[in-house]
Amino acid sequence: MELAREEREKLEELARNTPCDRAHECLQSALEQLREVEWAAGDKVLFCQDEDGWSCRNGMRFGQSIICQCPVRRYIAKHFRR
């Protein structure tokens, strides 16, 4: 998936300001390869389906799911439906 310059710049800005133990691997791989996410509460809560999310510093356990609080991943989910 080719990103527009504005989208790429926004993602880079978010990445610079968001601590990540995985060096923002979501930006290193093709966006098409990201696992599905599920929005809840009127698109205010993002549930990550990624198995690695259990150890992510930007994830919060909620039952058997992970609430994603990563601004980078949330931007990708919202703007690219990934």
Backbone torsions as a table, in degrees:
resi	resn	phi	psi	omega
1	MET	NA	124.4	179.2
2	GLU	-87.5	130.2	-179.3
3	LEU	-97.2	143.7	172.7
4	ALA	-69.1	155.4	-178.5
5	ARG	-55.6	-43.2	-179.2
6	GLU	-63.4	-40.0	179.4
7	GLU	-66.4	-44.5	179.8
8	ARG	-62.3	-43.1	179.0
9	GLU	-63.5	-40.8	178.7
10	LYS	-63.8	-44.1	178.8
11	LEU	-64.0	-40.6	178.2
12	GLU	-64.3	-39.4	177.3
13	GLU	-63.8	-45.9	178.1
14	LEU	-60.7	-42.2	-178.9
15	ALA	-63.7	-40.4	179.1
16	ARG	-61.6	-31.5	-174.9
17	ASN	-100.7	6.4	-177.8
18	THR	-123.1	113.5	176.9
19	PRO	-61.7	138.8	-179.8
20	CYS	-147.7	122.9	178.4
21	ASP	-70.7	-15.1	-176.8
22	ARG	-106.8	14.2	178.4
23	ALA	54.9	37.3	178.0
24	HIS	52.5	51.2	-179.8
25	GLU	-60.6	-20.7	176.8
26	CYS	-63.3	-25.9	177.6
27	LEU	-89.1	-21.2	-178.1
28	GLN	-79.4	-31.3	-179.4
29	SER	-91.5	168.4	176.6
30	ALA	-67.6	135.5	-178.3
31	LEU	-59.1	-28.8	-179.6
32	GLU	-64.3	-21.0	-177.0
33	GLN	-89.2	-5.1	179.9
34	LEU	-69.4	145.8	179.0
35	ARG	-69.4	158.2	179.5
36	GLU	-67.2	155.4	175.4
37	VAL	-125.7	166.0	178.7
38	GLU	-134.5	126.9	178.0
39	TRP	-90.4	147.5	176.8
40	ALA	-141.5	168.4	177.0
41	ALA	54.0	49.5	177.2
42	GLY	65.2	41.3	179.5
43	ASP	64.8	28.7	176.7
44	LYS	-101.4	-24.0	-178.4
45	VAL	-118.3	129.0	-179.3
46	LEU	-111.4	120.8	175.6
47	PHE	-98.5	124.5	-179.4
48	CYS	-92.7	134.6	179.8
49	GLN	-97.4	3.2	-177.6
50	ASP	-74.1	127.9	-179.3
51	GLU	-62.5	-31.0	179.8
52	ASP	-71.6	-12.4	-178.8
53	GLY	-63.3	-18.7	-179.7
54	TRP	-63.4	-26.0	-179.0
55	SER	-110.5	9.7	-177.7
56	CYS	-78.3	133.7	180.0
57	ARG	-67.1	-19.3	-179.8
58	ASN	-99.7	9.4	177.6
59	GLY	-108.6	149.0	179.2
60	MET	-128.3	125.3	179.9
61	ARG	-65.3	139.1	176.4
62	PHE	-145.3	94.5	-174.9
63	GLY	63.8	-124.6	178.9
64	GLN	-94.2	8.1	-176.6
65	SER	-116.8	174.3	177.9
66	ILE	-126.5	124.2	174.3
67	ILE	-87.7	121.6	-178.2
68	CYS	-88.3	126.0	178.4
69	GLN	-116.1	14.5	-178.6
70	CYS	-80.1	120.1	179.8
71	PRO	-60.3	-33.8	179.2
72	VAL	-66.4	-50.3	-178.0
73	ARG	-66.1	-36.6	178.6
74	ARG	-65.1	-40.5	178.2
75	TYR	-62.5	-45.5	179.0
76	ILE	-60.4	-46.2	-179.0
77	ALA	-61.9	-42.3	-176.1
78	LYS	-72.9	-43.4	-172.6
79	HIS	-91.5	-23.3	-176.9
80	PHE	-120.7	1.8	179.5
81	ARG	52.6	44.0	178.3
82	ARG	-122.9	NA	NA
